[in-house]
Each structure stands twice: as C-alpha cells, then as structure tokens.
Amino acid sequence: MTKRNKLDDSENVLPLDLLISHEGNMYELTCAAIKRAAQINLAGDEDLEKNYGRVVSVAIKQILTKKVEYRLEE
C-alpha cells in the first residue's frame, strides 16, 4: 500500500478560487474541459506528472488559468 503525498495550498491541482469566481457559463466550461481532457489523454501534457495524472483537473486548471483558451463553434 502506497501513501500519497498531501498537496499544500500552493500546489492545488484545481484552483478552487478561480472555479468559484468563474463568471462564465459553467456548461461551456464543462464542455471545454471534457474536450481538453480528451486532448490531454491522447497527446499527454507536461502538467500531468506534477498533478498526479489527474487529467480532468489539469484540463479545468488550464482553462481557468487561460493557459488554454476555448471558443464556441457555431
């Protein structure tokens, strides 16, 4: 049985303050995160290892921190 390292506040995988203060449409954010998570799953990402392989959390964090931007297709 392995013991997981506990993350301190500066290393949170998901920035809860940004998620709570997000003023955009949560449905759009969710759809963008799902698509980004699929991209990360296929291609990988440098943020995965330092975030314990949490693909969806990394995707949401990248969108909220504007590392990755999304747009709606019409």
Secondary structure as UniProt FT lines:
FT   HELIX           9..11
FT   HELIX           16..21
FT   HELIX           26..43
FT   HELIX           47..50
FT   TURN            51..53
FT   HELIX           55..64
FT   TURN            65..66
//
